Amino acid sequence: MTTLEVLNAATAYLDKQGVESPRLNAEYLLAHVLGKKKRIDLYLEFERPLGEKERAPLRDLVKRRSEGIPLQHLLGTTEFCGHLFTCDARGLIPRPETEQLVELVVKNSPDAANILDVGTGSGVIAISLALALPTSRVSACDLSPDALALAQENAARHQLGERMAFFSSNLLEAAAETFAVIVANLPYIPSSDIPNLSREVQSDPLGALDGGPDGLALVKRLITEAKSRLAPGGLLALEIGHDQSERVMALLTANNYRDIAAHRDYQGIQRFVSARHG
């Protein structure tokens, strides 16, 4: 079978199994098997014959993808803010819209800022900020030892191990200093909604998804705890659920934050909230 025939067969199978964007998934998986850095490279080799040596691992990957294992876990990496990160079941798979949270912090951070990423997961927010703001000091914390290990691996991957600090903490309980910026993409999905999530999303750690009965259990705590950990005029930047901006802004107002603002993602959803304190 040629590359094109194998690609078409894999696409048809994934489509039949209800996988979203089956052609795109098939291209990524075949490029991975063939050692191609870019899936577009496949288009230069459509007539190349593929033997059992190439087709057998592809069949295994396609089968696992059809069973709901996320594409990023099968590839072992994902791209975020133009950088490649290790991605596996230890941390939340980064979502494209979260790149805008990084952009928001970069735009509003002072020079040489002391920044903390709370609930860092795979570390993509903290590491992307460290890469974008080379004069800043970026720290990251998480309660999960597995997530912290993954974040530190990703920092080492980008040669940032010396510049960044990682520590175990339940939100800000172990934070011993003040920060110019605290950023967080905490779990914000209501507990009752989790069984209805897609198979792919349910592959993420439960602790990275479950935001309690109303989805805001951890966000409420962070808003309260951040008041004593933000430097005067410090920035709190949060990613939240699609219908939570009004409630989060009300919580910030009740806790005496100022300059409270909601920010829309590229789909027009009020996905981020920022505020200052002190």
TORVOZA-361848 format. One record per residue (C-alpha): residue number from 0; residue in one letter; y, x, z. Coordinates in Angstrom, 1 decimal, padded with zeros to 4 digits, m for minus. Last residue first. Example, Ala and Ser with C-alpha at 12.3 -4.5 7.8 and 13.67 -1.06 7.14 Angstrom:
BEGIN
NODE  seq  type       v       u       w
NODE    1     S  m001.1   013.7   007.1
NODE    0     A  m004.5   012.3   007.8
***
This chain:
BEGIN
NODE  seq  type       v       u       w
NODE  277     G   046.5  m003.8   046.9
NODE  276     H   044.0  m005.2   044.5
NODE  275     R   043.8  m005.4   040.8
NODE  274     A   042.0  m007.9   038.5
NODE  273     S   039.7  m008.0   035.5
NODE  272     V   037.4  m010.7   034.2
NODE  271     F   034.9  m010.4   031.3
NODE  270     R   032.9  m012.8   029.2
NODE  269     Q   035.4  m015.5   028.3
NODE  268     I   033.5  m016.4   025.1
NODE  267     G   035.3  m016.0   021.8
NODE  266     Q   032.3  m014.6   020.0
NODE  265     Y   033.8  m011.1   019.9
NODE  264     D   034.2  m011.2   023.7
NODE  263     R   037.0  m012.9   025.5
NODE  262     H   039.0  m011.5   028.4
NODE  261     A   039.9  m013.3   031.6
NODE  260     A   042.8  m012.0   033.7
NODE  259     I   043.8  m011.6   037.3
NODE  258     D   046.9  m009.5   037.7
NODE  257     R   046.5  m009.9   041.5
NODE  256     Y   043.7  m009.9   044.0
NODE  255     N   044.2  m011.8   047.3
NODE  254     N   040.6  m012.8   048.0
NODE  253     A   041.2  m016.4   047.2
NODE  252     T   042.7  m015.4   043.9
NODE  251     L   039.6  m013.3   043.1
NODE  250     L   037.3  m016.2   043.9
NODE  249     A   039.3  m018.5   041.7
NODE  248     M   039.1  m016.1   038.9
NODE  247     V   035.3  m016.0   039.3
NODE  246     R   035.1  m019.8   039.3
NODE  245     E   037.2  m020.1   036.1
NODE  244     S   035.3  m017.3   034.3
NODE  243     Q   031.8  m018.6   035.0
NODE  242     D   030.8  m020.5   031.9
NODE  241     H   029.6  m017.6   029.6
NODE  240     G   028.3  m015.5   032.4
NODE  239     I   030.1  m012.5   033.9
NODE  238     E   031.1  m008.9   033.1
NODE  237     L   033.4  m007.5   035.7
NODE  236     A   036.4  m005.2   036.0
NODE  235     L   038.0  m004.4   039.3
NODE  234     L   041.1  m002.2   039.0
NODE  233     G   042.9  m000.3   041.8
NODE  232     G   046.5  m001.1   042.7
NODE  231     P   046.0   000.7   046.0
NODE  230     A   042.6   002.5   045.9
NODE  229     L   039.7   000.1   045.7
NODE  228     R   036.9   000.4   048.3
NODE  227     S   038.2  m001.9   051.0
NODE  226     K   038.8  m004.8   048.6
NODE  225     A   035.6  m004.0   046.7
NODE  224     E   033.5  m005.6   049.4
NODE  223     T   034.8  m009.1   048.9
NODE  222     I   034.7  m009.2   045.1
NODE  221     L   031.3  m007.4   045.3
NODE  220     R   029.9  m010.1   047.5
NODE  219     K   031.0  m013.0   045.3
NODE  218     V   029.6  m011.2   042.2
NODE  217     L   026.3  m010.7   044.0
NODE  216     A   025.8  m014.5   044.6
NODE  215     L   027.4  m015.6   041.4
NODE  214     G   024.5  m017.0   039.4
NODE  213     D   024.8  m020.4   041.1
NODE  212     P   021.4  m020.3   042.9
NODE  211     G   021.1  m016.5   042.9
NODE  210     G   022.3  m014.0   040.3
NODE  209     D   018.8  m013.2   039.0
NODE  208     L   018.9  m010.9   035.9
NODE  207     A   018.9  m007.3   036.9
NODE  206     G   016.6  m007.9   039.9
NODE  205     L   014.1  m009.6   037.6
NODE  204     P   013.8  m006.4   035.6
NODE  203     D   014.2  m007.0   031.9
NODE  202     S   011.1  m008.3   030.0
NODE  201     Q   012.3  m011.8   030.7
NODE  200     V   015.0  m011.1   028.2
NODE  199     E   012.4  m010.5   025.5
NODE  198     R   010.3  m013.6   026.3
NODE  197     S   013.4  m015.7   026.0
NODE  196     L   015.0  m017.3   029.0
NODE  195     N   013.8  m020.7   030.3
NODE  194     P   012.1  m019.4   033.4
NODE  193     I   015.4  m017.6   034.4
NODE  192     D   017.6  m020.7   034.4
NODE  191     S   016.7  m021.8   038.0
NODE  190     S   017.7  m018.5   039.4
NODE  189     P   021.2  m018.8   038.0
NODE  188     I   022.0  m015.8   035.6
NODE  187     Y   024.8  m013.5   036.8
NODE  186     P   023.1  m010.2   037.6
NODE  185     L   025.8  m007.6   037.9
NODE  184     N   027.7  m005.9   035.0
NODE  183     A   030.1  m003.9   037.2
NODE  182     V   033.2  m001.8   037.1
NODE  181     I   035.2  m000.4   040.1
NODE  180     V   038.3   001.6   039.1
NODE  179     A   040.7   003.7   041.0
NODE  178     F   038.0   004.3   043.6
NODE  177     T   037.9   004.7   047.4
NODE  176     E   035.3   006.7   049.3
NODE  175     A   032.0   006.3   051.2
NODE  174     A   030.1   003.9   049.0
NODE  173     A   026.8   003.2   050.8
NODE  172     E   027.3  m000.5   051.3
NODE  171     L   029.1  m001.0   048.0
NODE  170     L   026.5  m003.0   046.1
NODE  169     N   023.2  m002.3   047.9
NODE  168     S   023.4   001.4   047.4
NODE  167     S   021.4   004.4   046.1
NODE  166     F   023.5   007.2   044.7
NODE  165     F   024.5   008.8   041.4
NODE  164     A   027.3   011.3   040.9
NODE  163     M   028.4   012.5   037.4
NODE  162     R   029.9   015.7   036.1
NODE  161     E   027.0   018.0   036.6
NODE  160     G   024.4   015.7   035.1
NODE  159     L   026.5   015.0   032.1
NODE  158     Q   024.5   016.7   029.4
NODE  157     H   024.1   013.6   027.4
NODE  156     R   020.3   013.4   027.9
NODE  155     A   020.9   014.5   031.5
NODE  154     A   023.0   011.4   032.0
NODE  153     N   020.3   009.3   030.5
NODE  152     E   017.7   010.8   032.8
NODE  151     Q   020.0   010.1   035.7
NODE  150     A   020.3   006.4   034.6
NODE  149     L   016.5   006.1   034.3
NODE  148     A   016.0   007.5   037.8
NODE  147     L   018.7   005.2   039.2
NODE  146     A   016.9   002.2   037.5
NODE  145     D   013.6   003.1   039.1
NODE  144     P   015.1   003.6   042.5
NODE  143     S   016.6   000.1   042.3
NODE  142     L   019.6  m000.5   044.6
NODE  141     D   022.0   000.9   042.1
NODE  140     C   025.0   003.3   042.1
NODE  139     A   027.1   005.1   039.6
NODE  138     S   029.9   007.7   039.9
NODE  137     V   032.4   008.8   037.2
NODE  136     R   035.1   011.4   037.7
NODE  135     S   037.7   011.2   035.0
NODE  134     T   039.0   014.0   032.8
NODE  133     P   036.4   013.5   030.1
NODE  132     L   037.2   009.8   029.7
NODE  131     A   035.2   008.5   026.7
NODE  130     L   032.0   010.5   027.6
NODE  129     A   032.2   009.6   031.3
NODE  128     L   032.9   006.0   030.4
NODE  127     S   029.8   005.9   028.1
NODE  126     I   027.8   007.4   031.0
NODE  125     A   028.9   004.8   033.5
NODE  124     I   028.3   001.9   031.2
NODE  123     V   025.0   003.1   029.9
NODE  122     G   023.5   004.0   033.2
NODE  121     S   020.1   002.4   032.7
NODE  120     G   020.8   000.0   035.6
NODE  119     T   024.4   000.8   036.9
NODE  118     G   024.5  m001.8   039.6
NODE  117     V   028.0  m000.8   040.5
NODE  116     D   029.8   001.6   038.2
NODE  115     L   032.4   003.6   040.1
NODE  114     I   035.5   005.4   038.7
NODE  113     N   037.8   008.1   040.1
NODE  112     A   040.5   008.3   037.5
NODE  111     A   041.6   011.6   035.9
NODE  110     D   044.2   009.7   033.8
NODE  109     P   044.6   006.1   034.7
NODE  108     S   042.1   003.5   033.5
NODE  107     N   043.2   000.4   031.7
NODE  106     K   042.1   001.1   028.1
NODE  105     V   038.9   002.9   029.1
NODE  104     V   038.0   000.0   031.4
NODE  103     L   038.4  m002.7   028.7
NODE  102     E   036.6  m000.6   026.1
NODE  101     V   033.6  m000.2   028.5
NODE  100     L   033.6  m004.0   029.1
NODE   99     Q   033.7  m004.4   025.3
NODE   98     E   030.5  m002.3   025.0
NODE   97     T   029.0  m005.0   027.2
NODE   96     E   029.1  m007.3   024.2
NODE   95     P   026.3  m005.3   022.5
NODE   94     R   023.8  m006.0   025.3
NODE   93     P   022.2  m003.1   027.1
NODE   92     I   018.5  m003.7   027.9
NODE   91     L   018.3  m004.0   031.7
NODE   90     G   016.6  m001.1   033.4
NODE   89     R   013.2   000.2   034.4
NODE   88     A   011.4  m001.5   031.6
NODE   87     D   012.5   001.1   029.0
NODE   86     C   015.5   002.4   027.2
NODE   85     T   016.5   006.0   026.7
NODE   84     F   020.0   006.1   025.4
NODE   83     L   021.6   006.9   022.0
NODE   82     H   025.4   006.9   021.7
NODE   81     G   027.8   004.9   019.5
NODE   80     C   029.0   002.7   022.3
NODE   79     F   025.4   001.7   023.0
NODE   78     E   022.3   002.6   020.9
NODE   77     T   018.8   001.9   022.1
NODE   76     T   015.8   004.1   022.8
NODE   75     G   012.1   003.9   023.5
NODE   74     L   011.3   002.3   020.1
NODE   73     L   008.9  m000.2   021.6
NODE   72     H   011.1  m000.8   024.6
NODE   71     Q   014.1  m001.4   022.3
NODE   70     L   012.1  m003.8   020.2
NODE   69     P   011.4  m006.0   023.2
NODE   68     I   007.8  m006.9   024.0
NODE   67     G   007.5  m010.5   023.0
NODE   66     E   003.9  m010.7   021.8
NODE   65     S   005.1  m010.4   018.2
NODE   64     R   006.6  m007.0   019.1
NODE   63     R   003.2  m005.9   020.5
NODE   62     K   001.5  m006.9   017.3
NODE   61     V   004.2  m005.1   015.2
NODE   60     L   003.8  m002.0   017.3
NODE   59     D   000.0  m001.9   016.9
NODE   58     R   000.1  m002.6   013.2
NODE   57     L   002.7   000.2   012.8
NODE   56     P   000.4   002.7   014.6
NODE   55     A  m002.4   001.8   012.1
NODE   54     R  m000.2   001.8   009.0
NODE   53     E   000.9   005.4   009.1
NODE   52     K  m002.5   007.1   009.4
NODE   51     E  m004.1   004.3   007.4
NODE   50     G  m002.3   005.4   004.3
NODE   49     L   001.2   004.7   003.1
NODE   48     P   002.1   005.1  m000.6
NODE   47     R   005.8   005.9  m001.3
NODE   46     E   007.2   003.4  m003.7
NODE   45     F   009.9   002.1  m001.3
NODE   44     E   010.9   005.6  m000.4
NODE   43     L   014.8   005.6  m000.7
NODE   42     Y   015.0   002.2   000.9
NODE   41     L   013.2   003.5   004.0
NODE   40     D   016.1   005.8   004.7
NODE   39     I   018.1   002.7   005.6
NODE   38     R   016.1   002.6   008.8
NODE   37     K   017.9   005.6   010.0
NODE   36     K   016.4   008.6   011.9
NODE   35     K   013.1   008.3   010.1
NODE   34     G   010.0   009.5   011.9
NODE   33     L   007.6   007.4   009.8
NODE   32     V   006.5   005.3   012.8
NODE   31     H   010.1   004.8   013.9
NODE   30     A   011.3   003.8   010.4
NODE   29     L   008.4   001.3   010.3
NODE   28     L   009.4  m000.2   013.6
NODE   27     Y   013.2  m000.4   012.7
NODE   26     E   012.5  m001.9   009.3
NODE   25     A   010.0  m004.5   010.7
NODE   24     N   012.5  m005.5   013.4
NODE   23     L   015.3  m006.0   010.8
NODE   22     R   012.9  m008.0   008.6
NODE   21     P   011.8  m010.2   011.4
NODE   20     S   015.4  m011.2   012.6
NODE   19     E   014.1  m013.4   015.4
NODE   18     V   010.3  m013.2   016.1
NODE   17     G   008.6  m016.6   015.6
NODE   16     Q   005.1  m015.3   015.0
NODE   15     K   005.2  m016.3   011.3
NODE   14     D   008.4  m014.2   010.9
NODE   13     L   006.7  m011.2   012.6
NODE   12     Y   003.8  m011.5   010.2
NODE   11     A   006.0  m011.9   007.1
NODE   10     T   008.1  m008.9   008.0
NODE    9     A   005.1  m006.7   008.6
NODE    8     A   003.7  m007.7   005.2
NODE    7     N   007.1  m007.0   003.5
NODE    6     L   007.4  m003.6   005.1
NODE    5     V   003.9  m002.6   004.1
NODE    4     E   004.5  m003.7   000.6
NODE    3     L   007.8  m001.9   000.4
NODE    2     T   006.3   001.3   001.8
NODE    1     T   003.5   001.2  m000.7
NODE    0     M   000.0   000.0   000.0
***
